[in-house]
Amino acid sequence: MVYQASKRFPAGERYALTDQLRRAVVSIPSNIAEGSGRASNKDYAHFLSIARGSLYETLTQLQIAQDLGYIDGYDSCNELAQEVGRMLTSLMKKYDSIRSAAS
């Protein structure tokens, strides 16, 4: 959804907001994947936290793009992002409880 929306950004944003937004959105699943490959639940929880930060970065950049008139579909992006955020929070709680039980 972000890639489709950012295709319509002005050419002058190609190396600015467009690239930053795409990097942020790609880093969400990338950090989840990297964390899942780590040896410990603590490491995984850390990467889930980084993924959540990237989610908030994405939301902020989408809001900026809407404020600049580059996109219209912020609400649908926001709804999807909120769902991703809930999933990340759920995973983070799960791994925090596993870490707490192991301590």
TAVENPE-V567091 format. One record per helix or strand of 3 or more residues. SS is the DSSP state (H for helix, E for strand). FROM is the first residue (numbers start at 0). TO is the last residue. If there is no record, write none. Layout:
ss = [SS & SS]
from = [FROM & FROM]
to = [TO & TO]
//
This chain:
ss = [H & H & H & H]
from = [1 & 10 & 40 & 73]
to = [5 & 35 & 66 & 101]
//
